[in-house]
Structures are given as C-alpha cells and as structure tokens.
Amino acid sequence: MSRDFPDGTICFDPVTAETRLLSPLTRFLLELLAQASPQSLTSACLVEQVLAVEEPGTDPRAAAKLVDAAVAELVNTGLIHPSEAV
C-alpha cells in the first residue's frame, strides 16, 4: 500500500506494520526493478534510465552514486531482495 506525495512516496507494509518514506528516485528505481527481471537491469542501465528523466547536464557519476544509495536503501528496508540489487 502506498501513496504519492510531492516529496516522495509513503509505503505501508502490512506484514511488518512498518511505514516508510521513499524518495522520488527510490520509488522510480523500485518501479523499474518491478517491471523487469533483475538480471536485465545493471547498475549502468539504472543510471541511464535516471539520466533520461533528469535535467540535461546531470553528472553521471553523481547519478550513479545516488542510484547505488537508493538500491542499498531498497535492500536494507526489505523492499527488494539482495539478489535483485544490481
């Protein structure tokens, strides 16, 4: 169960009874990972997808660091399994 807000998405997990606030980037990556097989989305592919929707001139290295942090957040919160992490 989730609800989108301008600053992110609030997710409630009824199994753990935990509520989390996901950043827009983390929500975007979660949606990408849910739509494809984990093996088809490499870290470079996720960064490419993020850069495609970001402002022109966004630093790819900075985007890669943000993607890595967001994927780690998804793993740490249990929203994706470590084997799904790229």
C-alpha atoms as a printed R data frame, in Angstrom:
   type eleno elety resid chain resno      x       y       z
1  ATOM     1    CA   MET     A     1  0.000   0.000   0.000
2  ATOM     2    CA   SER     A     2  1.416   3.364  -0.951
3  ATOM     3    CA   ARG     A     3  0.535   6.971  -1.553
4  ATOM     4    CA   ASP     A     4  2.490   9.504  -3.590
5  ATOM     5    CA   PHE     A     5  3.308  12.994  -2.363
6  ATOM     6    CA   PRO     A     6  5.490  15.736  -3.907
7  ATOM     7    CA   ASP     A     7  8.396  14.861  -1.584
8  ATOM     8    CA   GLY     A     8  8.175  11.106  -2.065
9  ATOM     9    CA   THR     A     9  6.011   8.083  -1.540
10 ATOM    10    CA   ILE     A    10  4.759   6.727   1.743
11 ATOM    11    CA   CYS     A    11  4.613   2.922   1.784
12 ATOM    12    CA   PHE     A    12  2.950   0.770   4.408
13 ATOM    13    CA   ASP     A    13  3.917  -2.875   4.707
14 ATOM    14    CA   PRO     A    14  1.052  -4.738   6.405
15 ATOM    15    CA   VAL     A    15  3.281  -7.765   7.051
16 ATOM    16    CA   THR     A    16  5.790  -5.822   9.161
17 ATOM    17    CA   ALA     A    17  3.444  -2.942  10.103
18 ATOM    18    CA   GLU     A    18  6.178  -0.506   9.063
19 ATOM    19    CA   THR     A    19  5.686   2.757   7.220
20 ATOM    20    CA   ARG     A    20  8.463   4.175   5.061
21 ATOM    21    CA   LEU     A    21  9.024   7.343   3.082
22 ATOM    22    CA   LEU     A    22 10.688   6.663  -0.253
23 ATOM    23    CA   SER     A    23 12.399   9.423  -2.170
24 ATOM    24    CA   PRO     A    24 11.159  10.000  -5.722
25 ATOM    25    CA   LEU     A    25 14.377   8.394  -7.020
26 ATOM    26    CA   THR     A    26 13.953   5.316  -4.837
27 ATOM    27    CA   ARG     A    27 10.321   4.941  -5.930
28 ATOM    28    CA   PHE     A    28 11.364   5.305  -9.596
29 ATOM    29    CA   LEU     A    29 14.000   2.594  -9.214
30 ATOM    30    CA   LEU     A    30 11.580   0.301  -7.381
31 ATOM    31    CA   GLU     A    31  9.146   0.633 -10.285
32 ATOM    32    CA   LEU     A    32 11.899  -0.113 -12.815
33 ATOM    33    CA   LEU     A    33 13.016  -3.174 -10.869
34 ATOM    34    CA   ALA     A    34  9.430  -4.414 -10.557
35 ATOM    35    CA   GLN     A    35  8.887  -4.197 -14.330
36 ATOM    36    CA   ALA     A    36 11.936  -6.165 -15.429
37 ATOM    37    CA   SER     A    37 13.877  -9.221 -14.464
38 ATOM    38    CA   PRO     A    38 16.633  -8.190 -12.048
39 ATOM    39    CA   GLN     A    39 19.320  -9.660 -14.274
40 ATOM    40    CA   SER     A    40 18.314  -7.340 -17.132
41 ATOM    41    CA   LEU     A    41 18.883  -4.155 -15.151
42 ATOM    42    CA   THR     A    42 22.512  -3.482 -14.434
43 ATOM    43    CA   SER     A    43 23.633  -0.520 -12.368
44 ATOM    44    CA   ALA     A    44 24.673   1.224 -15.582
45 ATOM    45    CA   CYS     A    45 21.221   0.604 -17.053
46 ATOM    46    CA   LEU     A    46 19.513   2.098 -13.997
47 ATOM    47    CA   VAL     A    47 21.765   5.151 -14.170
48 ATOM    48    CA   GLU     A    48 20.942   5.514 -17.864
49 ATOM    49    CA   GLN     A    49 17.213   5.382 -17.067
50 ATOM    50    CA   VAL     A    50 17.621   8.014 -14.344
51 ATOM    51    CA   LEU     A    51 19.645  10.306 -16.604
52 ATOM    52    CA   ALA     A    52 16.953  10.012 -19.282
53 ATOM    53    CA   VAL     A    53 14.427  11.703 -16.979
54 ATOM    54    CA   GLU     A    54 16.773  14.142 -15.208
55 ATOM    55    CA   GLU     A    55 17.750  17.634 -16.237
56 ATOM    56    CA   PRO     A    56 20.252  17.814 -19.100
57 ATOM    57    CA   GLY     A    57 23.791  18.106 -17.824
58 ATOM    58    CA   THR     A    58 23.281  15.942 -14.742
59 ATOM    59    CA   ASP     A    59 26.638  14.471 -13.739
60 ATOM    60    CA   PRO     A    60 26.580  10.707 -14.497
61 ATOM    61    CA   ARG     A    61 28.957   9.971 -11.612
62 ATOM    62    CA   ALA     A    62 26.715  11.780  -9.144
63 ATOM    63    CA   ALA     A    63 23.688   9.963 -10.568
64 ATOM    64    CA   ALA     A    64 25.486   6.621 -10.177
65 ATOM    65    CA   LYS     A    65 26.195   7.352  -6.505
66 ATOM    66    CA   LEU     A    66 22.552   8.273  -5.899
67 ATOM    67    CA   VAL     A    67 21.359   5.119  -7.682
68 ATOM    68    CA   ASP     A    68 23.698   2.935  -5.619
69 ATOM    69    CA   ALA     A    69 22.459   4.554  -2.395
70 ATOM    70    CA   ALA     A    70 18.813   4.165  -3.410
71 ATOM    71    CA   VAL     A    71 19.275   0.485  -4.308
72 ATOM    72    CA   ALA     A    72 21.017  -0.081  -0.969
73 ATOM    73    CA   GLU     A    73 18.057   1.598   0.758
74 ATOM    74    CA   LEU     A    74 15.642  -0.731  -1.036
75 ATOM    75    CA   VAL     A    75 17.655  -3.760   0.083
76 ATOM    76    CA   ASN     A    76 18.015  -2.502   3.677
77 ATOM    77    CA   THR     A    77 14.281  -1.872   4.002
78 ATOM    78    CA   GLY     A    78 13.451  -5.278   2.540
79 ATOM    79    CA   LEU     A    79 11.589  -3.862  -0.458
80 ATOM    80    CA   ILE     A    80 13.878  -5.826  -2.759
81 ATOM    81    CA   HIS     A    81 15.911  -8.949  -2.115
82 ATOM    82    CA   PRO     A    82 19.723  -8.600  -2.189
83 ATOM    83    CA   SER     A    83 19.785 -10.851  -5.266
84 ATOM    84    CA   GLU     A    84 17.712  -8.205  -7.082
85 ATOM    85    CA   ALA     A    85 20.248  -5.490  -6.323
86 ATOM    86    CA   VAL     A    86 22.452  -4.553  -9.226
